[in-house]
Amino acid sequence: MTTGSMVNAALPQAALLSLDGMMVDFRSYQGKKLIIFMWASW
Amino acid sequence: MVEQYSGRNFELVAVAVDAQGASKPRPFMEQAGATFTCVVDAENLLSKTFGFKAVPNGIFVDESGIVVHQQFGGFDIRKPETLELVEAWLTSGATAGAESSGYALIDPRVQVLFRDGLALLRSGEEGAALAKWREASVIDPDNYVVHKQLWSIESPERFYRGKVDMDWQRQQLARGL
């Protein structure tokens, strides 16, 4: 079931660890265009 | 692509969705020679936040931090239509003609079972962890983020020895596993 979309909304706060062990906050990219690409090795 | 658009005020962040942590995606990124930031979502945080049940996905965020496009499923940069969409947005800001994906509700029971299973996995109780995730898969059989992570631990030979065995996955689904 789909209920809507996040389009036109502010990017929610989220931070994840990089492969190098650094915390990456998506909001820190404000001021640049950002593409978040989600993938998996499975 | 990243190199092509570097210097155009653009960043790509790749999120590897993997409960097993950085050890699984790292070889893929190293082999690809990734020059962009790679992070790991071991806890399905983004699945819950954005409402998706499968990957690969793409989310476009403009300079002011507003989500302007989201595509859940099939966001493969090797596909001409995906590359065309990315190039159009980066060069003109246009996403016209590209329909954004809707938000899928992730059943709260699935979220709890995944979280509990992850805690068990991290404490070395793999069997108990997989039992939790199988329960989650029964509740939401369309949630491939859970399904595939379960399979990848149960049957790693189908995932990490050469190509991912998609035929085997289709057989698993057909058998309701």
Backbone of each chain as ProteinMPNN parsed JSONL, in Angstrom:
{"seq_chain_A": "MTTGSMVNAALPQAALLSLDGMMVDFRSYQGKKLIIFMWASW", "coords_chain_A": {"N_chain_A": [[0.841, -1.189, 0.0], [0.567, 2.192, -0.851], [0.96, 5.504, 0.374], [1.44, 8.134, -0.114], [3.91, 10.674, -0.547], [7.271, 11.807, -0.146], [8.047, 13.857, -1.638], [8.633, 17.266, -2.244], [8.828, 17.8, 0.394], [10.84, 18.545, 3.297], [14.038, 17.056, 3.556], [14.158, 14.318, 5.684], [15.694, 14.172, 8.943], [18.601, 12.294, 9.099], [21.287, 10.156, 9.77], [24.126, 8.244, 9.015], [26.665, 5.688, 9.365], [29.719, 5.825, 7.598], [31.602, 3.739, 5.277], [34.111, 4.103, 6.164], [33.796, 4.541, 8.791], [32.943, 7.035, 9.607], [30.518, 9.4, 10.764], [27.83, 10.313, 8.78], [25.803, 12.917, 8.02], [22.886, 13.499, 6.336], [21.773, 15.981, 6.007], [23.883, 17.658, 6.022], [24.634, 18.189, 3.516], [23.261, 20.268, 2.517], [22.799, 23.017, 0.341], [23.964, 21.956, -1.782], [23.16, 19.978, -4.679], [21.853, 16.78, -4.103], [22.061, 13.318, -4.51], [20.701, 10.492, -3.199], [21.5, 7.264, -3.201], [20.249, 4.153, -2.876], [21.175, 0.857, -2.277], [22.009, -2.658, -2.425], [24.077, -5.434, -1.548], [22.921, -7.804, -1.699]], "CA_chain_A": [[0.0, 0.0, 0.0], [1.3, 3.45, -0.832], [0.131, 6.493, 1.07], [1.84, 9.509, -0.383], [5.262, 10.849, -1.021], [8.067, 12.817, 0.555], [8.415, 14.896, -2.592], [8.305, 18.641, -1.825], [9.024, 17.927, 1.846], [12.254, 18.635, 3.701], [14.689, 15.765, 3.782], [14.14, 14.008, 7.118], [17.001, 14.04, 9.582], [19.114, 10.928, 9.108], [22.747, 10.08, 9.728], [24.58, 6.849, 8.974], [28.12, 5.535, 9.369], [30.334, 5.512, 6.305], [32.462, 2.556, 5.288], [35.317, 4.486, 6.9], [33.465, 4.726, 10.2], [32.596, 8.431, 9.895], [29.081, 9.642, 10.735], [27.445, 11.178, 7.66], [24.466, 13.489, 8.19], [22.44, 13.899, 4.996], [21.466, 17.414, 5.969], [25.12, 18.431, 5.885], [24.839, 18.47, 2.088], [22.437, 21.406, 2.123], [23.583, 23.941, -0.464], [24.348, 21.205, -2.982], [22.24, 18.931, -5.109], [22.242, 15.509, -3.513], [21.337, 12.094, -4.864], [20.889, 9.378, -2.274], [21.326, 6.028, -3.971], [20.168, 3.022, -1.952], [21.441, -0.379, -2.979], [22.407, -3.737, -1.524], [24.906, -6.47, -2.16], [22.14, -9.028, -1.747]], "C_chain_A": [[0.883, 1.248, 0.0], [0.381, 4.551, -0.307], [0.495, 7.924, 0.75], [3.281, 9.556, -0.787], [5.965, 11.902, -0.18], [8.452, 13.954, -0.38], [7.81, 16.231, -2.158], [8.386, 18.831, -0.307], [10.523, 18.032, 2.135], [12.802, 17.228, 3.931], [14.689, 15.473, 5.281], [15.561, 13.893, 7.675], [17.409, 12.567, 9.578], [20.632, 10.985, 9.011], [23.149, 8.619, 9.825], [26.11, 6.823, 8.946], [28.625, 5.189, 7.976], [31.162, 4.236, 6.427], [33.755, 2.831, 6.048], [35.048, 4.739, 8.377], [33.143, 6.153, 10.595], [31.07, 8.595, 9.843], [28.763, 10.657, 9.64], [25.991, 11.613, 7.868], [24.012, 14.016, 6.831], [22.161, 15.397, 4.898], [22.729, 18.266, 5.815], [25.396, 18.779, 4.423], [23.997, 19.646, 1.612], [23.312, 22.453, 1.443], [24.1, 23.285, -1.726], [23.187, 20.316, -3.402], [22.766, 17.602, -4.59], [21.397, 14.389, -4.102], [21.717, 11.029, -3.85], [20.516, 8.103, -3.043], [21.361, 4.848, -3.002], [20.289, 1.716, -2.721], [21.771, -1.464, -1.944], [23.244, -4.74, -2.283], [24.141, -7.783, -2.253], [21.198, -8.996, -2.919]], "O_chain_A": [[1.838, 1.337, 0.771], [-0.83, 4.52, -0.524], [-0.102, 8.846, 1.305], [3.818, 8.582, -1.314], [5.33, 12.771, 0.417], [9.11, 14.907, 0.037], [6.648, 16.313, -1.762], [8.05, 19.896, 0.209], [11.357, 17.652, 1.313], [12.11, 16.343, 4.433], [15.168, 16.29, 6.068], [16.501, 13.558, 6.953], [16.643, 11.703, 10.004], [21.185, 11.78, 8.251], [22.589, 7.855, 10.611], [26.759, 7.795, 8.558], [28.038, 4.369, 7.271], [31.391, 3.725, 7.522], [34.415, 1.904, 6.52], [35.953, 5.107, 9.127], [33.073, 6.464, 11.784], [30.408, 8.006, 8.989], [29.361, 11.731, 9.587], [25.077, 10.789, 7.888], [24.669, 14.874, 6.242], [22.3, 15.997, 3.832], [22.647, 19.457, 5.514], [26.29, 19.573, 4.129], [24.017, 19.984, 0.429], [24.418, 22.745, 1.898], [24.609, 23.952, -2.627], [22.341, 19.949, -2.586], [23.966, 17.332, -4.631], [20.173, 14.496, -4.183], [22.891, 10.708, -3.666], [19.376, 7.912, -3.464], [22.39, 4.58, -2.381], [19.581, 1.5, -3.704], [21.805, -1.202, -0.742], [23.132, -4.877, -3.501], [24.639, -8.759, -2.814], [20.446, -9.946, -3.133]]}, "seq_chain_B": "MVEQYSGRNFELVAVAVDAQGASKPRPFMEQAGATFTCVVDAENLLSKTFGFKAVPNGIFVDESGIVVHQQFGGFDIRKPETLELVEAWLTSGATAGAESSGYALIDPRVQVLFRDGLALLRSGEEGAALAKWREASVIDPDNYVVHKQLWSIESPERFYRGKVDMDWQRQQLARGL", "coords_chain_B": {"N_chain_B": [[29.842, 8.889, -13.689], [29.762, 10.518, -11.427], [32.257, 11.715, -11.535], [31.949, 13.07, -13.918], [30.136, 15.055, -13.281], [31.298, 16.363, -11.203], [32.187, 19.242, -9.361], [29.975, 20.609, -10.044], [28.405, 21.402, -7.982], [27.289, 19.162, -6.705], [26.51, 16.134, -5.023], [26.867, 12.654, -4.526], [25.586, 10.153, -2.539], [25.982, 6.911, -1.592], [24.0, 4.415, -0.235], [24.357, 1.536, 1.421], [22.229, -1.004, 2.086], [22.315, -3.075, 4.623], [22.209, -5.443, 7.035], [24.324, -6.853, 7.945], [26.388, -5.174, 8.125], [29.328, -3.126, 7.314], [31.108, -4.889, 6.149], [30.092, -6.459, 4.091], [29.177, -4.753, 1.878], [31.575, -3.386, 1.363], [33.62, -4.726, -0.289], [32.363, -4.621, -2.799], [32.186, -1.889, -3.311], [34.858, -1.203, -3.307], [35.76, -2.683, -5.463], [34.361, -1.403, -7.456], [35.644, 0.956, -7.466], [34.751, 3.247, -6.138], [34.268, 6.727, -5.881], [32.755, 8.311, -4.399], [30.816, 9.141, -1.429], [30.134, 6.47, 0.749], [27.772, 4.93, 2.709], [26.42, 2.886, 5.379], [23.386, 1.292, 6.004], [22.424, -0.407, 8.454], [20.288, -0.891, 10.041], [17.885, -0.63, 8.785], [16.948, 1.958, 8.689], [16.406, 3.917, 6.724], [14.506, 2.664, 5.161], [12.29, 2.654, 6.812], [12.035, 5.416, 7.211], [11.646, 6.533, 4.641], [9.874, 4.803, 3.488], [10.067, 2.314, 1.872], [10.325, -0.934, 0.296], [12.112, -2.36, -1.089], [15.17, -2.38, -2.981], [17.103, -1.28, -5.856], [17.092, 2.237, -5.027], [16.437, 5.746, -5.612], [16.867, 9.039, -4.412], [16.28, 12.408, -4.907], [17.555, 15.439, -3.823], [17.197, 18.858, -3.414], [19.144, 21.968, -3.437], [18.235, 23.362, -1.262], [17.523, 21.488, 0.507], [15.202, 20.085, 0.05], [13.2, 17.351, -0.852], [12.943, 16.393, -4.12], [12.448, 14.451, -5.907], [11.689, 10.966, -5.956], [12.534, 7.634, -6.456], [11.544, 4.452, -6.087], [12.766, 1.356, -6.34], [14.279, -0.168, -9.096], [16.077, 1.856, -9.654], [18.597, 2.234, -11.373], [21.687, 3.111, -12.32], [22.919, 2.268, -14.53], [21.013, 1.97, -16.398], [19.676, 3.464, -19.302], [17.429, 5.194, -19.067], [17.461, 5.935, -16.407], [19.907, 7.242, -16.176], [19.443, 9.331, -17.934], [17.462, 10.743, -16.579], [18.853, 11.55, -14.279], [20.87, 13.13, -15.405], [19.34, 15.152, -16.599], [18.227, 16.373, -14.367], [20.492, 17.276, -13.007], [21.607, 19.057, -14.797], [19.564, 20.858, -15.558], [17.725, 20.959, -13.553], [15.368, 19.741, -13.905], [12.758, 17.398, -13.408], [10.763, 16.611, -14.864], [8.186, 14.588, -16.16], [8.998, 12.356, -14.896], [7.67, 10.181, -12.758], [7.234, 10.254, -9.314], [7.845, 7.836, -6.742], [5.487, 6.356, -4.488], [4.907, 6.432, -0.933], [5.406, 3.671, 1.085], [3.678, 2.058, 3.643], [5.371, 0.771, 6.364], [4.807, -2.019, 8.153], [4.395, -1.742, 11.616], [4.869, -3.99, 13.219], [6.631, -5.452, 11.692], [8.814, -3.77, 11.688], [9.565, -3.893, 14.395], [10.139, -6.615, 14.7], [12.264, -6.856, 12.916], [14.144, -5.173, 14.095], [14.486, -6.462, 16.595], [15.468, -8.899, 15.7], [17.862, -8.079, 14.566], [19.27, -7.253, 16.815], [19.578, -9.715, 18.068], [21.111, -11.019, 16.142], [23.446, -9.551, 16.288], [24.288, -10.286, 18.769], [25.118, -12.769, 18.388], [23.242, -14.737, 18.142], [22.204, -16.24, 15.773], [20.277, -18.039, 14.696], [17.951, -17.494, 16.183], [17.645, -14.864, 15.46], [17.111, -15.029, 12.709], [14.717, -16.368, 12.818], [13.036, -14.392, 13.835], [13.092, -12.596, 11.694], [11.976, -14.162, 9.722], [9.408, -14.396, 10.646], [8.657, -11.742, 10.349], [8.709, -11.605, 7.572], [6.587, -13.218, 6.909], [4.469, -11.708, 7.833], [4.708, -9.477, 6.154], [5.021, -10.209, 3.133], [5.867, -8.853, 0.872], [7.979, -7.333, 1.527], [10.981, -6.924, 0.559], [13.363, -6.034, 1.527], [13.624, -7.103, 4.038], [13.186, -9.847, 3.475], [15.315, -10.508, 1.673], [17.595, -10.019, 3.131], [17.396, -11.874, 5.093], [17.572, -14.229, 3.548], [20.182, -13.87, 2.568], [21.807, -14.357, 4.699], [21.052, -16.884, 5.503], [21.605, -18.392, 3.223], [24.294, -17.82, 2.069], [25.867, -18.572, -0.08], [24.352, -18.152, -2.316], [24.538, -15.521, -2.783], [27.055, -14.31, -2.416], [29.025, -15.528, -3.858], [30.28, -14.975, -6.645], [27.867, -13.946, -9.076], [24.753, -12.628, -7.839], [22.207, -14.946, -7.228], [19.535, -14.739, -8.924], [17.555, -16.36, -10.043], [17.268, -18.392, -8.167], [16.229, -16.86, -6.077], [13.743, -16.156, -7.135], [12.613, -18.671, -7.201], [12.485, -19.206, -4.479], [10.595, -17.305, -3.682], [8.38, -18.205, -5.113], [7.881, -20.515, -3.788], [7.004, -19.59, -1.47], [8.807, -18.908, 0.528]], "CA_chain_B": [[28.866, 9.962, -13.607], [30.168, 11.451, -10.368], [33.38, 12.488, -12.06], [31.44, 13.927, -14.985], [29.407, 16.196, -12.714], [31.996, 16.95, -10.073], [32.358, 20.668, -9.553], [28.677, 21.218, -10.367], [27.634, 21.543, -6.748], [26.523, 17.916, -6.654], [27.094, 15.028, -4.267], [26.181, 11.366, -4.531], [25.857, 9.314, -1.377], [25.456, 5.556, -1.762], [23.618, 3.791, 1.029], [24.26, 0.082, 1.341], [21.282, -1.515, 3.077], [22.86, -4.388, 4.969], [22.255, -5.709, 8.477], [25.609, -7.467, 8.286], [27.361, -4.102, 8.301], [30.174, -2.644, 6.22], [31.965, -5.921, 5.567], [29.498, -6.994, 2.855], [29.258, -3.825, 0.732], [32.9, -2.807, 1.121], [34.299, -5.258, -1.483], [31.698, -4.161, -4.02], [32.564, -0.498, -3.523], [36.281, -1.172, -3.656], [35.883, -3.194, -6.832], [33.812, -0.378, -8.358], [36.494, 2.15, -7.41], [33.844, 4.349, -5.814], [34.902, 7.987, -5.477], [31.728, 9.053, -3.667], [30.63, 8.698, -0.048], [29.348, 5.247, 0.91], [27.37, 4.693, 4.088], [25.738, 1.601, 5.58], [22.154, 1.324, 6.799], [22.269, -1.767, 8.989], [19.078, -0.992, 10.861], [16.71, -0.321, 7.948], [16.478, 3.29, 9.068], [15.835, 4.653, 5.59], [13.288, 1.971, 4.733], [11.215, 3.163, 7.67], [11.902, 6.866, 7.03], [11.134, 6.88, 3.314], [8.782, 3.913, 3.125], [10.308, 1.438, 0.72], [10.441, -2.344, 0.654], [13.064, -2.995, -1.998], [16.181, -1.498, -3.564], [17.756, 0.016, -5.657], [16.25, 3.433, -5.006], [17.116, 7.027, -5.714], [16.17, 10.211, -3.884], [16.917, 13.654, -5.328], [17.336, 16.505, -2.841], [17.741, 20.087, -3.997], [20.126, 22.715, -2.643], [17.626, 23.852, -0.021], [17.208, 20.346, 1.379], [13.856, 19.598, -0.237], [13.133, 16.166, -1.72], [12.255, 16.788, -5.35], [12.08, 13.246, -6.667], [12.096, 9.7, -5.352], [12.205, 6.449, -7.25], [11.75, 3.252, -5.294], [12.842, 0.181, -7.214], [14.726, 0.009, -10.476], [16.945, 3.023, -9.865], [19.868, 1.627, -11.782], [22.374, 4.139, -13.095], [23.353, 1.673, -15.808], [19.885, 2.039, -17.33], [19.657, 4.762, -19.998], [16.367, 6.09, -18.578], [17.889, 6.476, -15.109], [20.983, 8.191, -16.456], [18.814, 10.496, -18.567], [16.775, 11.484, -15.521], [19.877, 12.17, -13.434], [21.534, 14.186, -16.18], [18.397, 16.262, -16.773], [18.083, 17.09, -13.092], [21.743, 17.95, -12.655], [21.913, 20.146, -15.722], [18.501, 21.87, -15.663], [16.829, 20.914, -12.392], [14.077, 19.201, -14.326], [12.414, 15.982, -13.214], [9.485, 16.498, -15.566], [7.921, 13.316, -16.824], [9.382, 11.245, -14.033], [6.716, 10.071, -11.649], [7.866, 9.834, -8.069], [7.243, 6.687, -6.084], [4.735, 6.632, -3.274], [5.43, 5.999, 0.361], [4.765, 2.441, 1.54], [3.66, 1.905, 5.096], [6.066, -0.405, 6.879], [4.054, -2.509, 9.313], [5.18, -1.591, 12.852], [5.296, -5.307, 13.716], [7.808, -5.823, 10.906], [9.922, -2.945, 12.2], [9.985, -4.403, 15.71], [10.764, -7.932, 14.497], [13.58, -6.66, 12.29], [15.031, -4.592, 15.122], [14.805, -7.502, 17.582], [16.329, -9.874, 15.024], [19.192, -7.491, 14.41], [19.926, -7.315, 18.138], [19.967, -11.117, 18.276], [22.213, -11.309, 15.216], [24.664, -8.908, 16.804], [24.737, -10.987, 19.977], [25.578, -14.102, 17.981], [22.137, -15.706, 18.116], [21.76, -16.142, 14.383], [19.039, -18.789, 14.479], [16.838, -16.733, 16.764], [17.501, -13.651, 14.641], [16.455, -15.368, 11.446], [13.323, -16.705, 13.138], [12.319, -13.107, 13.92], [12.95, -12.014, 10.357], [11.036, -14.985, 8.958], [8.088, -13.972, 11.126], [8.403, -10.454, 9.688], [8.45, -11.878, 6.16], [5.23, -13.777, 6.815], [3.554, -10.568, 8.005], [4.786, -8.617, 4.968], [5.804, -10.947, 2.121], [6.373, -7.958, -0.173], [9.11, -6.552, 2.029], [12.194, -7.604, 0.098], [14.492, -5.597, 2.354], [13.717, -8.118, 5.089], [13.307, -11.142, 2.817], [16.617, -10.781, 1.057], [18.64, -10.053, 4.15], [17.218, -13.199, 5.697], [18.157, -15.217, 2.634], [21.626, -13.688, 2.369], [22.496, -14.962, 5.841], [20.746, -18.315, 5.471], [22.188, -19.034, 2.035], [25.264, -16.847, 1.521], [26.429, -19.038, -1.356], [23.503, -17.636, -3.396], [24.69, -14.063, -2.844], [28.408, -13.765, -2.306], [29.986, -16.273, -4.685], [29.971, -14.567, -8.018], [26.666, -13.14, -9.22], [23.593, -12.957, -7.006], [21.408, -15.94, -7.945], [18.161, -14.237, -8.968], [16.643, -17.475, -10.312], [17.03, -19.025, -6.868], [15.339, -15.985, -5.31], [12.397, -16.295, -7.685], [12.111, -19.977, -6.742], [12.141, -19.056, -3.057], [9.327, -16.577, -3.581], [7.308, -19.057, -5.63], [7.611, -21.527, -2.764], [6.517, -18.897, -0.276], [9.841, -18.927, 1.565]], "C_chain_B": [[29.285, 11.018, -12.582], [31.3, 12.339, -10.867], [32.892, 13.503, -13.092], [30.8, 15.199, -14.424], [30.09, 16.807, -11.497], [32.256, 18.425, -10.369], [31.073, 21.363, -9.936], [27.791, 21.289, -9.121], [26.732, 20.337, -6.526], [27.277, 16.885, -5.834], [26.222, 13.792, -4.447], [26.579, 10.639, -3.261], [25.192, 7.965, -1.627], [25.197, 4.953, -0.396], [23.485, 2.283, 0.804], [23.336, -0.389, 2.467], [21.735, -2.923, 3.439], [23.01, -4.557, 6.477], [23.594, -6.305, 8.9], [26.735, -6.434, 8.357], [28.241, -3.871, 7.089], [30.945, -3.753, 5.506], [31.412, -6.471, 4.245], [29.582, -6.001, 1.692], [30.668, -3.36, 0.397], [33.583, -3.399, -0.121], [33.685, -4.783, -2.794], [32.125, -2.723, -4.343], [34.036, -0.382, -3.926], [36.489, -1.631, -5.09], [35.402, -2.157, -7.84], [34.684, 0.871, -8.384], [35.702, 3.393, -7.069], [34.608, 5.57, -5.319], [33.924, 8.852, -4.684], [31.59, 8.463, -2.266], [29.724, 7.467, -0.003], [29.036, 5.055, 2.387], [26.603, 3.374, 4.161], [24.505, 1.824, 6.455], [21.883, -0.094, 7.287], [20.922, -1.958, 9.673], [17.798, -0.678, 10.101], [16.115, 1.04, 8.286], [15.781, 3.987, 7.903], [14.585, 3.982, 5.043], [12.093, 2.497, 5.516], [10.957, 4.649, 7.38], [11.219, 7.203, 5.707], [10.012, 5.955, 2.846], [9.04, 3.146, 1.849], [10.569, 0.019, 1.213], [11.406, -3.093, -0.239], [14.093, -1.948, -2.405], [16.483, -2.046, -4.959], [16.804, 1.198, -5.814], [17.094, 4.692, -5.161], [16.251, 8.141, -5.157], [16.959, 11.443, -4.29], [16.541, 14.742, -4.317], [17.966, 17.775, -3.394], [18.638, 20.841, -3.006], [19.555, 23.221, -1.324], [17.18, 22.71, 0.894], [15.815, 19.793, 1.185], [13.939, 18.394, -1.176], [12.333, 16.545, -2.958], [11.858, 15.584, -6.209], [12.497, 12.022, -5.874], [11.634, 8.561, -6.247], [12.562, 5.231, -6.428], [11.644, 2.025, -6.192], [13.326, 0.583, -8.587], [15.596, 1.225, -10.729], [18.361, 2.512, -10.127], [20.562, 2.574, -12.752], [22.897, 3.59, -14.422], [22.236, 1.72, -16.843], [19.855, 3.415, -17.99], [18.612, 5.713, -19.42], [16.727, 6.701, -17.217], [18.954, 7.543, -15.32], [20.43, 9.486, -17.052], [18.138, 11.375, -17.511], [17.778, 12.236, -14.645], [20.519, 13.337, -14.161], [20.629, 15.402, -16.345], [18.283, 17.071, -15.489], [19.346, 17.878, -12.759], [22.023, 19.152, -13.562], [20.847, 21.236, -15.732], [17.58, 21.912, -14.447], [15.494, 20.276, -12.701], [13.925, 17.736, -13.934], [11.095, 15.711, -13.927], [9.365, 15.147, -16.259], [8.302, 12.122, -15.993], [8.45, 11.208, -12.833], [7.433, 9.572, -10.403], [7.101, 8.669, -7.449], [6.486, 7.134, -4.845], [5.401, 6.032, -2.051], [4.675, 4.747, 0.778], [4.8, 2.393, 3.062], [4.403, 0.63, 5.482], [5.357, -0.811, 8.166], [4.911, -2.383, 10.58], [5.658, -2.934, 13.429], [6.558, -5.77, 12.992], [9.028, -5.046, 11.405], [10.467, -3.503, 13.512], [10.701, -5.751, 15.544], [12.142, -7.787, 13.856], [14.573, -6.147, 13.32], [15.452, -5.666, 16.137], [15.733, -8.556, 16.974], [17.748, -9.364, 14.868], [19.97, -7.54, 15.732], [20.401, -8.74, 18.419], [21.156, -11.486, 17.386], [23.528, -10.758, 15.763], [25.166, -9.577, 18.076], [25.1, -12.441, 19.674], [24.49, -15.153, 17.928], [21.483, -15.702, 16.734], [20.431, -16.85, 14.141], [17.824, -18.046, 14.993], [16.579, -15.466, 15.955], [16.728, -13.958, 13.367], [14.999, -15.764, 11.673], [12.476, -15.437, 13.235], [12.07, -12.545, 12.531], [11.996, -12.839, 9.495], [9.604, -14.631, 9.367], [7.693, -12.645, 10.456], [8.04, -10.67, 8.217], [7.067, -12.466, 5.937], [4.203, -12.651, 6.933], [3.528, -9.712, 6.748], [5.644, -9.296, 3.893], [6.363, -10.075, 1.007], [7.573, -7.143, 0.286], [10.412, -7.28, 1.707], [13.437, -7.17, 0.874], [14.705, -6.605, 3.491], [14.003, -9.488, 4.475], [14.745, -11.451, 2.401], [17.74, -10.803, 2.072], [18.589, -11.381, 4.909], [17.898, -14.26, 4.83], [19.683, -15.102, 2.563], [22.434, -14.267, 3.533], [22.277, -16.474, 5.846], [21.515, -19.044, 4.366], [23.206, -18.105, 1.376], [25.843, -17.259, 0.174], [25.616, -18.537, -2.549], [23.728, -16.137, -3.632], [26.14, -13.601, -3.023], [29.466, -14.601, -3.028], [29.653, -15.969, -6.136], [28.693, -13.753, -8.034], [25.585, -13.586, -8.235], [22.656, -13.838, -7.826], [19.932, -15.522, -7.928], [17.155, -15.346, -9.265], [16.28, -18.182, -9.011], [16.064, -18.176, -6.034], [13.9, -16.097, -5.807], [11.779, -17.622, -7.239], [11.701, -19.912, -5.272], [10.784, -18.369, -2.899], [8.157, -17.445, -4.026], [6.919, -20.12, -4.606], [7.148, -20.897, -1.454], [7.509, -18.866, 0.856], [10.409, -17.54, 1.809]], "O_chain_B": [[29.184, 12.222, -12.819], [31.301, 13.551, -10.652], [33.359, 14.641, -13.134], [30.907, 16.275, -15.013], [29.52, 17.674, -10.834], [32.515, 18.796, -11.513], [31.064, 22.577, -10.136], [26.565, 21.239, -9.219], [25.554, 20.481, -6.197], [28.499, 16.765, -5.921], [24.996, 13.882, -4.51], [27.763, 10.522, -2.944], [23.983, 7.89, -1.847], [26.056, 4.975, 0.485], [22.6, 1.828, 0.079], [23.628, -0.196, 3.647], [21.562, -3.857, 2.655], [23.832, -3.896, 7.11], [23.953, -6.266, 10.077], [27.889, -6.776, 8.615], [27.954, -4.344, 5.99], [31.386, -3.566, 4.372], [32.178, -6.899, 3.382], [30.023, -6.383, 0.608], [30.933, -2.977, -0.743], [34.086, -2.634, -0.943], [34.392, -4.569, -3.779], [32.39, -2.388, -5.497], [34.402, 0.432, -4.774], [37.281, -1.056, -5.835], [35.953, -2.037, -8.935], [34.49, 1.748, -9.225], [35.937, 4.464, -7.628], [35.479, 5.468, -4.455], [34.234, 9.992, -4.339], [32.17, 7.423, -1.956], [28.675, 7.437, -0.646], [29.944, 5.022, 3.218], [26.192, 2.821, 3.141], [24.578, 2.461, 7.505], [21.204, -0.876, 6.623], [20.476, -3.091, 9.857], [16.744, -0.481, 10.707], [14.905, 1.238, 8.175], [14.71, 4.571, 8.066], [13.699, 4.656, 4.517], [11.026, 2.751, 4.955], [9.808, 5.084, 7.312], [10.326, 8.049, 5.657], [9.283, 6.287, 1.912], [8.324, 3.305, 0.861], [10.969, -0.209, 2.355], [11.513, -4.317, -0.161], [13.888, -0.754, -2.186], [16.143, -3.198, -5.229], [15.86, 1.172, -6.604], [18.293, 4.701, -4.882], [15.045, 8.183, -5.399], [18.164, 11.521, -4.049], [15.368, 14.937, -4.001], [19.13, 17.774, -3.796], [18.853, 20.393, -1.88], [20.3, 23.478, -0.378], [16.542, 22.937, 1.921], [15.296, 19.102, 2.061], [14.661, 18.422, -2.173], [11.182, 16.968, -2.856], [11.036, 15.697, -7.119], [13.527, 12.03, -5.2], [10.499, 8.535, -6.725], [13.728, 5.0, -6.108], [10.581, 1.706, -6.724], [12.845, 1.554, -9.171], [15.833, 1.594, -11.879], [19.185, 2.383, -9.221], [20.083, 2.808, -13.861], [23.269, 4.346, -15.319], [22.484, 1.531, -18.034], [19.995, 4.428, -17.305], [18.872, 6.91, -19.293], [16.35, 7.833, -16.914], [18.905, 8.615, -14.715], [20.883, 10.582, -16.725], [18.236, 12.602, -17.555], [17.578, 13.404, -14.313], [20.69, 14.413, -13.588], [21.083, 16.542, -16.246], [18.248, 18.301, -15.519], [19.272, 19.013, -12.287], [22.609, 20.143, -13.127], [21.171, 22.413, -15.894], [16.746, 22.81, -14.331], [14.591, 20.268, -11.864], [14.845, 16.937, -14.106], [10.403, 14.733, -13.646], [10.315, 14.643, -16.857], [7.97, 10.989, -16.342], [8.458, 12.113, -11.997], [8.154, 8.575, -10.449], [5.888, 8.537, -7.609], [6.804, 8.155, -4.235], [6.333, 5.233, -2.147], [3.444, 4.75, 0.824], [5.831, 2.658, 3.682], [4.098, -0.454, 4.985], [5.311, -0.054, 9.136], [6.04, -2.873, 10.607], [6.719, -3.006, 14.05], [7.438, -6.392, 13.586], [10.124, -5.593, 11.526], [11.679, -3.575, 13.712], [11.734, -5.996, 16.168], [13.076, -8.507, 14.209], [15.703, -6.628, 13.404], [16.627, -5.766, 16.493], [16.655, -9.044, 17.628], [18.713, -10.114, 15.016], [21.166, -7.829, 15.756], [21.496, -8.944, 18.944], [22.083, -12.172, 17.817], [24.57, -11.41, 15.707], [26.34, -9.449, 18.424], [25.354, -13.235, 20.579], [24.77, -16.33, 17.697], [20.362, -15.224, 16.558], [19.558, -16.318, 13.456], [16.794, -17.976, 14.323], [15.434, -15.048, 15.787], [15.806, -13.232, 12.997], [14.147, -15.523, 10.818], [11.335, -15.41, 12.773], [10.973, -12.076, 12.228], [11.293, -12.295, 8.644], [8.704, -14.577, 8.529], [6.545, -12.458, 10.052], [7.163, -9.99, 7.685], [6.448, -12.238, 4.898], [3.196, -12.639, 6.225], [2.463, -9.268, 6.316], [6.832, -9.004, 3.757], [7.247, -10.512, 0.27], [8.121, -6.351, -0.481], [10.88, -8.128, 2.467], [14.449, -7.871, 0.871], [15.841, -6.913, 3.851], [14.924, -10.193, 4.888], [15.303, -12.497, 2.73], [18.725, -11.52, 1.901], [19.617, -11.927, 5.309], [18.688, -15.072, 5.312], [20.386, -16.111, 2.505], [23.601, -14.624, 3.37], [23.187, -17.245, 6.151], [22.005, -20.157, 4.555], [22.998, -17.655, 0.249], [26.258, -16.413, -0.618], [26.122, -18.499, -3.67], [23.173, -15.56, -4.567], [26.403, -12.612, -3.708], [30.664, -14.4, -2.827], [28.834, -16.645, -6.758], [28.446, -12.96, -7.125], [25.511, -14.754, -7.851], [22.346, -13.524, -8.975], [19.18, -15.904, -7.032], [16.02, -15.287, -8.792], [15.12, -18.527, -8.785], [15.184, -18.714, -5.362], [12.958, -16.129, -5.015], [10.587, -17.696, -6.939], [10.691, -20.492, -4.874], [9.945, -18.785, -2.101], [7.089, -17.435, -3.413], [5.773, -20.568, -4.564], [6.929, -21.589, -0.459], [7.119, -18.804, 2.022], [11.291, -17.373, 2.651]]}, "name": "protein", "num_of_chains": 2, "seq": "MTTGSMVNAALPQAALLSLDGMMVDFRSYQGKKLIIFMWASWMVEQYSGRNFELVAVAVDAQGASKPRPFMEQAGATFTCVVDAENLLSKTFGFKAVPNGIFVDESGIVVHQQFGGFDIRKPETLELVEAWLTSGATAGAESSGYALIDPRVQVLFRDGLALLRSGEEGAALAKWREASVIDPDNYVVHKQLWSIESPERFYRGKVDMDWQRQQLARGL"}
